[in-house]
């Protein structure tokens, strides 16, 4: 199929609005981690403080993910996403105001970033569950690939813009732009019309819905294996990368400019992986995707040396390329194999499990680096991540699972909808 046909899914009005809104907010998201990291390092210079603020965000998000999954299935993914965007716009604007006025304290940053995490818990399951509702089944992989292109494109443009704003302005300026992108995303969502799923009568109790989601999730061993592997990898990789990466950049490289370049190429790698998923359709997608993700630990290893900025950035590019490609394949398989009326809840269990250990890692990485040394902590983290990702390939159902492009949709044609419709 010609590459231009891979973009035909953008002709779906609802999907086009979803894509544009998420693209805008994801550029801002790409700025936020860098802005917050250097805001905290500028206030206290402490990797432990940075880890604690990131922990607050991650812990609240994880605590509310299952609630977010139930709400997404109950009220609709679109409404869950809309409420989350408005909440994040307000909390991020307050973060920016505190930094721009010089009134920011660590506890305030932690509280407001935790509110952002709470809203994200409602947004993330819904943002995945809405996709098969607004695109025909045969185009689902293209739709997921384009959204991943958008997400990782934001990780390229966002860090680049953050580096410029940090050089010319301040972290508060970057966060003000981030707040505006959430508002723009909410405006786009007002114009999205997703078909309502069939109702089964009286709504079951909250915990009954959670149990149903758990049964759907736990019955798929390939999903459980991937989520357990992701739990360990995320609990190690992102703490050592996001917390110790800026520290290494500040102490051994060229400061914020080095870290912005590394993060920009990390985003570019995810972008390349998503572009590859527009055309490559392996018959056994999980075997291919999870096998490639074994390379995820490369940038942590290079930071441990530490290598040059250019080498670390190239390692981040390779690492994120494998992750970006694998994510598209995994998201598509989940949508093909999970009933649509349960998808938000199953995805919530996915997110919950995959991120469960990240707050622990974020809280511990600073003290561990202080005790063992930054390089030793990075070496140990890289080794543990590689072993964990390799182990997931031992699960037979994961290796054997085949793609089912006919399993979703097609849905009836969608019409545009005005904000007041």
KOLKETOR-644199 format. One line per 3 residues: number of its first residue (from 1); for each residue x, y, z of C-alpha. Coordinates in steps of 0.2 Angstrom, whole numbers. Example, Ala and Ser with C-alpha at 12.3 -4.5 7.8 and 13.67 -1.06 7.14 Angstrom:
% residues 2
1	62,-22,39 | 68,-5,36
This chain:
% residues 421
1	0,0,0 | 7,17,-5 | 13,27,10
4	1,41,7 | -14,29,10 | -7,26,27
7	-14,44,31 | -31,41,25 | -37,38,43
10	-35,57,45 | -51,59,34 | -61,53,49
13	-67,70,57 | -67,63,75 | -50,55,73
16	-43,71,65 | -49,82,79 | -42,69,92
19	-25,69,83 | -24,88,82 | -28,91,100
22	-16,77,106 | -2,84,95 | -4,101,103
25	-4,95,121 | 10,83,118 | 22,96,112
28	19,104,129 | 21,88,138 | 38,86,130
31	43,103,138 | 36,99,156 | 49,86,162
34	64,96,157 | 56,112,164 | 52,104,180
37	68,95,182 | 78,111,180 | 66,122,190
40	69,110,205 | 88,109,202 | 88,128,202
43	79,129,218 | 88,116,228 | 101,107,217
46	95,90,225 | 92,74,214 | 82,68,229
49	70,83,228 | 68,80,210 | 64,62,213
52	51,66,226 | 42,78,215 | 41,65,201
55	36,52,214 | 21,63,219 | 15,64,201
58	17,46,198 | 10,39,214 | -6,49,213
61	-8,44,194 | -6,26,198 | -18,27,213
64	-32,33,202 | -29,24,186 | -42,10,190
67	-54,23,195 | -50,32,178 | -53,16,169
70	-70,13,176 | -75,31,173 | -70,30,155
73	-81,15,152 | -95,22,161 | -96,41,156
76	-87,39,139 | -68,41,135 | -71,58,127
79	-79,66,143 | -65,58,154 | -52,65,142
82	-60,82,142 | -61,84,161 | -43,79,162
85	-37,91,150 | -46,106,158 | -39,100,175
88	-21,99,168 | -22,116,160 | -27,124,177
91	-14,115,187 | 0,118,175 | -4,136,173
94	-3,138,192 | 14,129,192 | 20,142,179
97	13,157,189 | 23,151,205 | 39,149,195
100	37,165,185 | 34,176,201 | 48,168,211
103	36,161,224 | 38,142,221 | 43,130,235
106	46,112,233 | 30,107,242 | 19,118,230
109	27,110,215 | 24,93,221 | 6,96,225
112	2,104,208 | 11,91,199 | 2,78,209
115	-14,86,203 | -8,84,185 | -5,66,189
118	-22,63,195 | -30,71,179 | -18,60,169
121	-25,44,177 | -42,48,169 | -34,54,153
124	-23,39,148 | -35,24,148 | -48,34,139
127	-36,41,126 | -32,23,121 | -50,17,122
130	-57,30,111 | -47,26,96 | -56,10,90
133	-72,20,93 | -68,33,80 | -59,23,66
136	-63,8,56 | -55,-8,61 | -43,-11,46
139	-36,7,50 | -33,4,68 | -14,1,67
142	-12,16,56 | -22,27,69 | -12,21,83
145	4,23,73 | 0,41,69 | -4,45,87
148	12,38,92 | 21,49,79 | 12,63,87
151	17,58,105 | 35,55,100 | 35,70,89
154	30,80,104 | 45,73,113 | 56,80,99
157	49,97,97 | 45,99,116 | 63,97,122
160	70,107,108 | 58,121,113 | 61,119,131
163	80,120,128 | 77,137,119 | 65,143,132
166	77,139,146 | 91,147,137 | 81,163,134
169	68,163,148 | 64,151,162 | 56,135,167
172	40,145,171 | 38,151,153 | 39,133,146
175	26,127,158 | 14,142,153 | 15,136,135
178	11,118,142 | -4,124,150 | -10,133,134
181	-8,116,124 | -20,107,137 | -33,121,134
184	-31,119,115 | -33,100,117 | -49,102,126
187	-56,113,113 | -52,100,100 | -61,87,110
190	-77,97,111 | -78,93,92 | -76,74,94
193	-91,63,92 | -88,45,97 | -102,32,95
196	-110,27,112 | -107,9,116 | -123,-2,119
199	-129,-1,137 | -133,-17,146 | -147,-10,158
202	-144,-5,176 | -126,0,179 | -116,-12,189
205	-108,-7,205 | -90,1,204 | -81,-14,212
208	-91,-26,200 | -85,-16,185 | -67,-17,192
211	-68,-36,195 | -75,-38,177 | -60,-28,170
214	-48,-39,181 | -55,-55,173 | -53,-48,156
217	-35,-43,159 | -29,-58,169 | -36,-70,157
220	-24,-65,144 | -7,-72,149 | 3,-62,136
223	-4,-46,143 | 0,-50,161 | 18,-55,156
226	21,-39,146 | 13,-28,161 | 24,-37,174
229	40,-34,163 | 35,-16,160 | 32,-14,179
232	50,-19,183 | 58,-9,168 | 48,7,171
235	52,6,190 | 70,6,185 | 73,14,168
238	63,30,170 | 69,34,187 | 88,32,182
241	85,41,166 | 74,55,171 | 82,59,188
244	101,54,185 | 101,60,167 | 99,78,171
247	112,76,185 | 125,68,174 | 121,82,161
250	124,95,174 | 140,87,182 | 148,79,167
253	141,86,151 | 135,104,145 | 120,105,157
256	102,109,151 | 107,110,133 | 115,92,133
259	99,85,142 | 88,94,130 | 97,86,115
262	96,69,123 | 78,70,126 | 74,77,109
265	83,62,101 | 74,50,113 | 58,58,106
268	64,56,88 | 67,38,91 | 49,35,96
271	44,45,81 | 54,34,70 | 47,18,78
274	29,24,75 | 33,29,57 | 39,11,54
277	23,4,62 | 13,13,48 | 20,0,35
280	27,-15,45 | 14,-27,50 | 22,-43,58
283	12,-58,58 | 17,-61,77 | 17,-43,83
286	21,-46,101 | 36,-57,98 | 44,-44,86
289	39,-29,97 | 45,-36,114 | 60,-43,106
292	66,-26,100 | 62,-17,117 | 76,-27,124
295	87,-13,118 | 79,0,129 | 93,1,142
298	106,8,130 | 105,26,136 | 106,21,154
301	122,12,150 | 130,26,141 | 125,38,155
304	134,27,167 | 151,29,158 | 147,43,155
307	149,44,136 | 148,60,126 | 132,70,123
310	131,64,105 | 134,46,109 | 121,46,123
313	109,55,112 | 111,42,98 | 109,28,111
316	92,36,116 | 87,37,98 | 90,18,96
319	81,14,112 | 66,24,109 | 64,18,91
322	62,0,97 | 50,6,111 | 40,17,99
325	38,2,87 | 33,-10,100 | 20,2,108
328	10,3,92 | 10,-16,90 | 5,-19,108
331	-9,-5,108 | -16,-13,92 | -16,-30,98
334	-25,-25,114 | -39,-16,104 | -40,-32,93
337	-42,-44,107 | -52,-35,121 | -70,-31,120
340	-73,-13,117 | -85,-11,131 | -71,-17,143
343	-57,-8,135 | -55,7,147 | -54,-4,162
346	-42,-17,154 | -31,-3,149 | -32,5,166
349	-25,-12,174 | -12,-11,160 | -6,6,165
352	-8,3,184 | 3,-13,183 | 16,-5,171
355	18,10,182 | 16,2,199 | 34,2,204
358	39,19,196 | 36,29,212 | 46,17,222
361	61,19,209 | 59,38,209 | 59,39,228
364	74,28,229 | 85,32,215 | 92,48,223
367	97,40,239 | 104,25,230 | 115,36,219
370	121,45,234 | 126,29,242 | 132,18,228
373	137,32,216 | 128,38,200 | 138,27,188
376	135,11,198 | 117,14,200 | 115,17,181
379	125,1,177 | 115,-9,189 | 99,-2,182
382	104,-6,164 | 108,-24,168 | 92,-27,177
385	81,-19,163 | 89,-30,150 | 86,-46,159
388	68,-42,163 | 64,-38,145 | 72,-54,139
391	62,-64,151 | 45,-59,144 | 50,-68,128
394	49,-85,137 | 30,-84,138 | 23,-96,124
397	6,-86,121 | 16,-70,118 | 27,-78,105
400	12,-86,96 | -1,-73,96 | -5,-67,79
403	-13,-50,73 | -32,-50,70 | -35,-34,59
406	-53,-39,56 | -57,-40,75 | -62,-22,77
409	-74,-11,67 | -78,-5,55 | -89,8,63
412	-102,18,54 | -97,35,46 | -95,49,58
415	-101,67,56 | -93,82,62 | -100,90,78
418	-100,108,84 | -95,112,102 | -113,115,108
421	-120,99,99
